[in-house]
Amino acid sequence: MASQSSKKFYLFLIALLAFSLAFLFPVSAGAAVPVTGMVSAVPPAPRIMDQSAASASADLLTLKDFIEAVQTGESSRVVGVYVSHVMALRVVQQPAGNPGYVSATEGVATQFSLAARYDVIGLLAHNFAAGSAFFRIQSGDIITLVYGDGQTADYQVSEIHAYQALSPNSPSSAFKDLDSGQTLSAQDVFNQVYTHGPHLTLQTCIQKGEVDSWGRLFIIAQPVSSAGG
């Protein structure tokens, strides 16, 4: 009887652990699409109402100067992202185990750790900070990534997608494609923009009215074969 009771007790512990994990991670890791607008954990910041406004730093820095400014010596780490006359942003990493983290610092983008599992470089930025410059990027533009050792890699913008987030402040929100009107799950959107082979994806939120996280903007760029630095 004692043995049977022990088995039931261990089964209960396993079930409790499974329930706890499901509560902590309500969707699969791949389905999480970070929120890149205002969230409660971020202190109020000056709102950028004109989302076409660009960071002036890109007009003041040449690519050479920018590379010198952000170099760290780490050859495997992306430390900067540059688009001529549009933006020159330093890139930081997410804290371990926190794939929803996005830096709120002006002039800084955050590399999305979950995207790296699919050989995709995902860069996140809040629309009230560095992400405001994403709205000036156009199809065909060249985006240059800078690595810590000064090497560069060029990507050309091939697709731009915009979605309404049906639950604006949720990383597991369903989305409405603003072009097709189709409703997609978070997993569907994640698969569309963060899988399908090596590429670069920039993500920020779309503000509508007073809702900072009303939608999501994704800019997808493919590697340029002659990239290198």
Buried (B, 14 or more C-beta within 10 A) or exposed (E): EEEEEEEEEEEEEEEEEEEEEEEEEEBEEBBBBBBBBBBEEBEEBEEBEEBEEBBEBBEEBEBEEBBEBBBEEEEEBBBBBBBBEBBBBBBBBBEEEEBBBBBBBBBBBBBBBBBBEBEBBBBBBBBBBBBBBBBBBEEEBBBBBBBBBBBBBBBBBEBBBBBBBEEBBBBBBBBBBBEEEEEBBBBBBBBBBBBEEEBBBBBBBBBEEEBBBBBBBBBBBBBBEEBEB
